[in-house]
Amino acid sequence: MKQTKQQAVIEVTKDQLPMHCPAPGSALWDSHPRVFIPLDDTPEASCSYCGTVYKLVDHKDGSASSN
């Protein structure tokens, strides 16, 4: 049976750009090489290593709403 891993979604505000993955505060043992996530031209992008999705939002308020 094939298991699918649910991808993490990280909300990012403009003041956090440029964003990179692994995100600041990630565990060192669970890391991969640092890659910058291109959120200048698109409101959502994913990491080519781990698939984590980064979503550009106006502000973080704990809800799923964005731009």
Secondary structure, 3 states (H helix, E strand, C coil): CCCCCCCCEEEECHHHCCEEECCCCCCHHHCCCCEEECCCCCCEEECCCCCCEEEECCCCCCCCCCC
